[in-house]
Amino acid sequence: MTSLHRIGLIVPSTNVTVETEIPRILRQTGADFSFHGSRMRMHSVTPEELRAMNGQRERCVLEIGDAGVDVALYACLVAIMAMGPGHHREAEFRIAEQLGSGGSDTRVLSSAGALISGLNELGARRIALVMPYLKPLAHQVVEYLEAEGFEVADWRALEVADNAVVGCIPGERIMDAARDLDLTGVDALVLSCCVQMPSLDLIQPAEDELGLPVLSAATAGAHAILRGLGLPVRVPGAGSLLMADAAVPDDPAAVSRT
């Protein structure tokens, strides 16, 4: 008998993509999941609105805690990175501390931390990025990743401030930005450095076309959730990161043990 894994997602109120893409990925694993969200009001991706949104975190953590989730993902990458280098560690610690005060042992993740972990698992040091943000925020993302030891060889910012519009950016616009990058010597491409910019259907085609590992904030988040639950990372058609355990034999008891 398999266990049901409860996944909590703390998201901006205008975000509709991460709650679509991560369930699509995880349900391909064959394990059983349920998804439980809490929302923070945010419309424009600006430093002021991101700070105001982060101020709603404690309420959202309480709501997610009430659902008894196994994993909680703070799913707004730029809200973390805009707070300064290394902030994902502080945010994850504070959320875990808040949940722990109520007796919960929920595994706490963030999209920012998941992207860093995913890049490290791929062994990527020299990377390229496609982001929806205005250039000042995009610069902060670049600086954040460089502070984590990555070399950002090239990047593109699509300069969309309205978060609802970010969720509607056409795939061809994203791919055009990727094709315009200088990928010489690059170890991995982050095709969507944002959980709201849709990219799941682009990941594998981009990887096949460009000839290097391609990931996104959403695929990295799904990878981190599976690792946190001790489940195999073997999801075909969504990039190299989500096939990390392709060569690992199946363990029928693995799901029932978690």
C-alpha atoms as one frame of an Amber mdcrd trajectory, in Angstrom:
protein
   0.000   0.000   0.000   1.420   3.370  -1.011   1.424   6.484   1.162  -0.216
   9.767   0.260   2.334  12.591   0.217   0.875  15.994   1.080   2.605  18.912
  -0.636   2.132  22.488   0.579   2.713  25.375  -1.844   3.045  28.964  -0.608
   2.587  31.136  -3.686   1.923  34.715  -4.801  -1.793  35.323  -5.276  -1.368
  35.907  -9.014   0.658  32.746  -9.579  -1.126  30.030 -11.539   1.805  28.178
 -13.129   3.624  26.435 -10.291   0.375  24.851  -9.076  -0.007  23.401 -12.567
   3.536  22.377 -13.465   4.704  20.766 -10.214   1.616  18.506  -9.897   2.030
  17.503 -13.558   5.606  16.462 -12.856   5.048  14.659  -9.572   2.033  12.674
 -10.755   4.213  11.083 -13.429   6.246   9.334 -10.715   3.480   6.869  -9.843
   3.417   7.990  -6.195   0.284   9.501  -4.656   0.238  13.231  -3.939  -2.211
  15.838  -2.764  -1.537  19.569  -3.103  -2.481  22.311  -0.653  -1.888  26.004
  -1.313  -1.790  29.249   0.608  -1.562  32.598  -1.182   0.212  35.904  -0.537
  -1.201  39.021  -2.250   1.118  40.274  -5.000   0.450  41.735  -8.441   3.549
  43.558  -9.678   7.007  42.026  -9.389   8.666  45.033  -7.776  10.876  45.269
  -4.672   8.081  47.015  -2.755   5.434  44.408  -3.531   7.863  41.542  -2.920
   8.656  42.895   0.547   4.945  43.306   1.305   4.302  39.778   0.063   7.053
  38.299   2.230   5.380  40.013   5.188   2.416  37.672   4.727   4.554  34.565
   5.082   3.751  33.759   8.698   0.007  33.599   8.031   0.573  31.300   5.064
   2.866  29.027   7.061   0.173  28.656   9.723  -2.399  27.743   7.075  -0.109
  25.202   5.433   0.760  23.782   8.849  -2.931  23.175   9.521  -3.029  20.873
   6.482  -0.339  18.610   7.956   1.796  18.648   4.821   4.901  16.491   4.451
   6.763  19.088   2.372   6.224  22.847   2.150   7.628  24.787  -0.809   7.940
  28.584  -0.621   7.300  29.067  -4.311   8.482  32.520  -5.304  12.125  32.518
  -6.318  12.658  36.252  -6.756  10.968  37.121  -3.450  13.773  35.214  -1.732
  16.641  36.331  -3.962  15.645  39.999  -3.754  16.316  39.834   0.000  20.056
  39.378  -0.522  22.594  36.553  -0.951  21.942  33.346   0.982  18.467  34.392
   2.142  16.903  31.065   1.150  18.667  29.437   4.098  17.278  32.008   6.520
  13.763  31.780   5.054  13.702  27.977   5.093  15.001  27.934   8.679  12.383
  30.445   9.873   9.533  28.575   8.200  10.713  25.253   9.653  11.063  26.904
  13.068   7.521  28.258  12.866   6.107  24.883  11.829   8.220  23.096  14.421
   6.790  25.241  17.213   3.464  23.554  16.459   5.008  20.090  16.567   5.358
  19.663  12.810   8.346  17.955  11.176   7.429  19.225   7.698  10.340  19.365
   5.254  10.708  23.015   4.189  12.016  24.024   0.772  12.129  27.188  -1.317
  12.228  27.648  -5.079  15.469  29.595  -4.684  17.139  26.850  -2.659  15.759
  24.148  -4.954  17.262  25.804  -8.027  20.662  25.978  -6.353  20.424  22.327
  -5.271  19.362  21.255  -8.753  22.257  23.066 -10.409  24.657  21.500  -7.912
  23.276  18.021  -8.584  23.857  18.559 -12.303  27.431  19.604 -11.511  26.808
  22.911 -13.279  29.123  25.826 -12.513  28.817  27.998 -15.633  25.143  28.730
 -16.318  22.783  30.850 -18.421  19.375  32.231 -17.422  16.082  33.356 -18.947
  13.968  35.458 -16.575  10.733  37.453 -16.871  11.840  40.191 -14.461  12.657
  43.850 -14.930  16.422  44.281 -15.278  17.122  45.588 -11.726  15.551  42.459
 -10.204  17.210  40.251 -12.820  20.579  41.691 -11.760  19.783  40.683  -8.160
  19.068  37.119  -9.266  22.382  36.999 -11.135  24.246  38.352  -8.097  22.498
  35.853  -5.807  23.537  32.889  -7.931  27.072  34.207  -8.320  27.286  34.468
  -4.515  26.455  30.732  -4.449  29.527  30.011  -6.586  27.981  29.891 -10.064
  29.299  31.819 -13.032  26.420  33.388 -14.946  27.794  33.428 -18.486  24.789
  35.117 -20.105  21.193  36.008 -19.267  18.044  37.563 -20.678  15.337  39.496
 -18.816  11.979  39.742 -20.596  11.037  42.764 -18.455   7.470  41.833 -17.556
   6.424  43.430 -14.262   2.777  42.271 -14.063   2.884  38.822 -12.469  -0.381
  37.739 -14.082   1.091  38.566 -17.500   4.228  36.572 -16.638   1.988  33.497
 -16.486   0.953  34.104 -20.110   4.356  34.672 -21.744   4.342  32.679 -25.006
   6.717  29.757 -25.198   8.193  31.002 -28.465   9.233  34.264 -26.807  11.028
  32.269 -24.104  12.727  30.047 -26.681  13.777  33.061 -28.765  15.469  34.488
 -25.662  17.231  31.164 -25.048  18.427  30.934 -28.643  19.850  34.452 -28.361
  22.111  33.491 -25.452  25.821  32.804 -25.817  25.950  29.229 -24.530  29.656
  28.668 -25.176  31.044  26.550 -22.347  27.764  26.672 -20.415  26.973  23.646
 -18.224  23.221  24.251 -17.835  20.470  26.615 -18.935  17.753  27.784 -16.536
  14.990  28.345 -19.056  12.586  29.835 -16.544  14.227  31.356 -13.494  10.702
  31.958 -12.132   7.939  29.549 -11.086   5.268  31.710 -12.747   6.779  31.845
 -16.260   5.477  28.729 -18.078   8.222  26.466 -19.375   7.541  22.806 -18.579
   6.612  21.924 -22.166   9.784  23.667 -23.393  12.359  21.959 -21.177  12.967
  18.738 -23.105  12.709  20.299 -26.600  15.152  23.036 -25.525  17.547  20.459
 -24.086  17.391  18.441 -27.305  17.864  21.510 -29.506  20.572  23.290 -27.521
  22.519  20.209 -26.459  22.933  20.914 -22.751  20.944  20.272 -19.540  17.918
  22.567 -19.257  15.927  23.120 -16.080  13.522  25.614 -14.547  12.513  26.817
 -11.113   9.542  24.435 -11.328  11.511  21.334 -12.379  14.077  22.122  -9.684
  11.264  22.446  -7.150   9.824  19.070  -8.146  13.304  17.530  -7.952  13.795
  18.924  -4.432  10.387  17.624  -3.316  11.175  14.119  -4.562  14.593  14.179
  -2.903  13.024  15.465   0.330  10.549  12.580   0.339  13.190   9.986  -0.549
  11.407   9.116  -3.802  13.148   8.252  -7.087  13.800  11.160  -9.446  12.774
   9.606 -12.733  10.384  11.717 -14.817  10.965  11.341 -18.571  10.513  14.212
 -20.991  11.257  17.027 -18.536  15.024  17.431 -18.760  18.141  15.771 -17.364
  17.606  16.911 -13.783  14.355  14.967 -13.490  16.034  11.826 -14.841  18.745
  11.885 -12.164  17.872   8.341 -11.021  17.228   6.872 -14.482  19.972   4.285
 -13.992  18.916   3.382 -10.438  16.930   0.107 -10.203  13.364   0.355  -8.956
  12.835  -0.420  -5.281   9.181  -1.486  -4.855   9.395  -0.831  -1.111  10.705
   2.715  -1.455   7.351   4.446  -1.710   5.789   2.492   1.180   8.770   3.297
   3.417   8.419   7.079   3.018
